[in-house]
Amino acid sequence: MVIKLMKSHASVRDYKEKQLAREEVDELIEAAQHAASSHFVQAYSIVWVTDPEKRKKLGKLSSNPRQIEGAGAVFLMCADYNRLKHAAAMQGQTIVFDQAENLIVAITDVGLVAQNLALAAESKGYGICYIGGVRNNMEAISELVGLPEGVFPVYGLTVGVPNEANEVKPRLPVEAILHENAYDEAKYKTLLAEYDQTISDYYQKRTSNQKSITWTQQMADFLNKPHRTNLREFLKKKGFLFK
Amino acid sequence: MVIKLMKSHASVRDYKEKQLAREEVDELIEAAQHAASSHFVQAYSIVWVTDPEKRKKLGKLSSNPRQIEGAGAVFLMCADYNRLKHAAAMQGQTIVFDQAENLIVAITDVGLVAQNLALAAESKGYGICYIGGVRNNMEAISELVGLPEGVFPVYGLTVGVPNEANEVKPRLPVEAILHENAYDEAKYKTLLAEYDQTISDYYQKRTSNQKSITWTQQMADFLNKPHRTNLREFLKKKGFLFK
């Protein structure tokens, strides 16, 4: 049943008006928190944006105004070493989080919790969508919700009663993801060509937003230039120095 | 039911001998892949280590010999831009993945897939454990399974039939994680003191490995020094330059 739920996932960007109640948000987050956490640091916070003015600003800043204003709940999924600073201070100590390791740990902690939260919400009939667009304007968004040093929004997550039903997009074949004992790049040429056909068929046949493009084309077009080039400077300001 | 499954999670480090079959691994990974992926880049690969010699070496290199040799399946969850390089090459193009953004995207993609994989396995009665220890010796582990430029192991994941039943560890209270509209650090002092009591009680009463320590003590002791300080240099070699 869990596997069936996973395989039915498709992002939902259009929601009905119903807002999630505090009790339900608590229930979802409490379940999500049971994800594993590296050395039990629990290096994440979730900012639930309910204020209509802030939702409006956040929508603009993350290039998703309609979705963010219309969702049943909007969460900013944040990496967080600030709480750990407070924890150490209670013991008269300070913490070090300026290594690449600390960034990997926090983004991982956020990822495991976020996917649990997404699935918990989907198991209750809600739709969800991750919003990478919050990384377009991390500084302004951090100011909007008052994020201190050691905290940054990795992505947003919208949740709500679906007002649309999207087809499940075909993923890369398992053989293209799974390597046994040794990484094998020789197999990609054939597998990616086959997958291009699958994706091209999918885009042409789906019920809305039809287009004619392959996966390798999409990837080449998207990744031939750098993205969000001001991110590193912002992360440095927040204390993440990648030492 | 999904929420109940999440809330029952406790890491399992001791497994019965049964090895997972290829069909079952395929089923779990196919389900896991349905997690969302930023711009659909699917920037991850999974190396399934079945060779006993490699398992032995991996166990030593990641400071978890007993668990890794004894698990029903051992996966290296890798960030991967190599497949995307091949995809772009098929279109006569090259890709850029030397920004902090690319690192966040790949670690996030790995995290969402990994948590789906963990839950899918748990839904079938398996136990799981994440192995951050693979970051102790990333270079040697990358050589062991032949990871090319653009690929690195973010963590391991062991899966198997549990040979132990661990108590669920109490997480931070939801109030300490969830902030409404604005980040509120004023509340930590009281909440963390209460949580220290909860954790201290848990450690003293649990059935094995009892100890007397609070969460803030653990965190202060662990985070008062840098960890895995050679990570950045290794990631640079793999093409992740954090620009």
Interface residues (C-beta under 8 A of the other chain):
Chain A: M1 V2 I3 L5 M6 K7 S8 H9 S11 V25 D26 E27 L28 I29 E30 A31 A32 Q33 H34 A35 A36 S38 H39 F40 V41 Q42 Y44 S45 I46 V47 W48 V49 T50 D51 K54 N82 R83 L84 H86 A87 A88 M90 Q91 G92 Q93 T94 I95 V96 F97 D98 Q99 A100 E101 N102 L103 I104 V105 I107 T108 V110 G111 L112 A114 Q115 N116 A118 L119 A120 S123 K124 C129 Y130 G132 R135 V145 G146 L147 P148 V151 V154 Y155 V168 K169 R171 L172 V174 A176 I177 L178 H179 E180 N181 A182 Y183 E185 Y188 K189 L192 A193 D196 W215 T216 Q217 Q218 M219 A220 D221 F222 L223 N224 K225 P226 H227 R228 T229 L231 R232 L235 F242 K243
Chain B: M1 V2 I3 L5 M6 K7 S8 H9 S11 V25 D26 E27 L28 I29 E30 A31 A32 Q33 H34 A35 A36 S38 H39 F40 V41 Q42 Y44 S45 I46 V47 W48 V49 T50 D51 K54 N82 R83 L84 H86 A87 A88 M90 Q91 G92 Q93 T94 I95 V96 F97 D98 Q99 A100 E101 N102 L103 I104 V105 I107 T108 V110 G111 L112 A114 Q115 N116 A118 L119 A120 S123 C129 Y130 G132 R135 V145 G146 L147 P148 V151 V154 Y155 V168 K169 R171 L172 V174 A176 I177 L178 H179 E180 N181 A182 Y183 E185 Y188 K189 L192 A193 D196 W215 T216 Q217 Q218 M219 A220 D221 F222 L223 N224 K225 P226 H227 R228 T229 L231 R232 L235 F242 K243
